[in-house]
Amino acid sequence: MVIRVANSKDVSRVVEITNACGNHMISQNIFQWDNNYPNKEVFDQDVLVDALYVIENKSEVLGCICISIKIDDVYKNVHWLTPNHKNVYLHRLAIHPDFQGQGLALKLMEYAEEFTIKKKYKSIRLDTFSGNPKNNKFYTLQGYTKLEKIFYRNQSDMPFHCYEKIL
């Protein structure tokens, strides 16, 4: 397994993966992602700022994660555990459904934590859909503290839970 910064050639595969994840979640009545989000434009932006990472096996991309240092506007009023300075933000963690359950998401999370420590950032922040119990349990098991709720009204009327882990 290799984790590396994604390039523009990876975007179509990443979109394929996140669409498959969205469809898989919908089949389980989890309405977190759809065909509108995440999308190619979002991943193109991630690539432009070297924030998109992929995990691959024998040159096949199996999943992705966005590791960003930019705070999104929706996060600015959250009462985080640490000040809004020197933080990493994770978005769009996805493993193709055919490869889920093999520890790949955990490998991406470990990579993000190593990145955060190496770059001397203070914490990792993220959010996940309140209607996705598997994700909420996953982040709690990784030592993330569940904080406030935020809303993405263009995605859902249900809240998203914010999490933070101090490193």
Solvent accessible surface area in square Angstrom, and as a share of the most:
residue,aa,sasa,rsa
1,M,104,0.46
2,V,81,0.47
3,I,39,0.20
4,R,69,0.25
5,V,64,0.37
6,A,5,0.04
7,N,66,0.34
8,S,81,0.52
9,K,178,0.75
10,D,13,0.07
11,V,3,0.02
12,S,86,0.55
13,R,50,0.18
14,V,0,0.00
15,V,29,0.17
16,E,90,0.40
17,I,0,0.00
18,T,2,0.01
19,N,51,0.26
20,A,24,0.18
21,C,7,0.04
22,G,3,0.03
23,N,90,0.46
24,H,66,0.30
25,M,21,0.09
26,I,66,0.33
27,S,85,0.55
28,Q,100,0.44
29,N,117,0.60
30,I,18,0.09
31,F,114,0.47
32,Q,19,0.08
33,W,19,0.07
34,D,62,0.32
35,N,120,0.61
36,N,115,0.59
37,Y,57,0.22
38,P,2,0.01
39,N,43,0.22
40,K,110,0.47
41,E,116,0.52
42,V,37,0.21
43,F,0,0.00
44,D,46,0.24
45,Q,104,0.46
46,D,10,0.05
47,V,23,0.13
48,L,135,0.67
49,V,102,0.58
50,D,90,0.47
51,A,6,0.05
52,L,0,0.00
53,Y,13,0.05
54,V,0,0.00
55,I,0,0.00
56,E,23,0.10
57,N,56,0.29
58,K,188,0.80
59,S,100,0.64
60,E,80,0.36
61,V,11,0.06
62,L,4,0.02
63,G,0,0.00
64,C,0,0.00
65,I,0,0.00
66,C,2,0.01
67,I,6,0.03
68,S,18,0.12
69,I,105,0.53
70,K,139,0.59
71,I,39,0.20
72,D,44,0.23
73,D,112,0.58
74,V,50,0.29
75,Y,0,0.00
76,K,105,0.45
77,N,134,0.69
78,V,11,0.07
79,H,145,0.65
80,W,26,0.09
81,L,83,0.41
82,T,19,0.11
83,P,102,0.64
84,N,81,0.42
85,H,122,0.54
86,K,74,0.31
87,N,6,0.03
88,V,0,0.00
89,Y,5,0.02
90,L,8,0.04
91,H,26,0.12
92,R,36,0.13
93,L,36,0.18
94,A,4,0.03
95,I,10,0.05
96,H,26,0.12
97,P,34,0.21
98,D,107,0.56
99,F,50,0.21
100,Q,60,0.27
101,G,86,0.83
102,Q,104,0.46
103,G,35,0.34
104,L,5,0.03
105,A,26,0.20
106,L,68,0.34
107,K,87,0.37
108,L,0,0.00
109,M,2,0.01
110,E,82,0.37
111,Y,64,0.24
112,A,0,0.00
113,E,30,0.13
114,E,110,0.49
115,F,38,0.16
116,T,0,0.00
117,I,105,0.53
118,K,162,0.68
119,K,104,0.44
120,K,156,0.66
121,Y,40,0.15
122,K,104,0.44
123,S,0,0.00
124,I,0,0.00
125,R,0,0.00
126,L,4,0.02
127,D,28,0.15
128,T,4,0.02
129,F,5,0.02
130,S,28,0.18
131,G,20,0.19
132,N,5,0.03
133,P,94,0.59
134,K,140,0.59
135,N,42,0.22
136,N,20,0.10
137,K,131,0.56
138,F,45,0.19
139,Y,14,0.05
140,T,76,0.44
141,L,124,0.62
142,Q,41,0.18
143,G,47,0.46
144,Y,8,0.03
145,T,61,0.36
146,K,108,0.46
147,L,41,0.20
148,E,60,0.27
149,K,118,0.50
150,I,13,0.07
151,F,83,0.34
152,Y,50,0.19
153,R,151,0.55
154,N,143,0.73
155,Q,43,0.19
156,S,18,0.12
157,D,114,0.59
158,M,95,0.42
159,P,25,0.16
160,F,7,0.03
161,H,19,0.09
162,C,0,0.00
163,Y,2,0.01
164,E,0,0.00
165,K,42,0.18
166,I,99,0.50
167,L,67,0.33
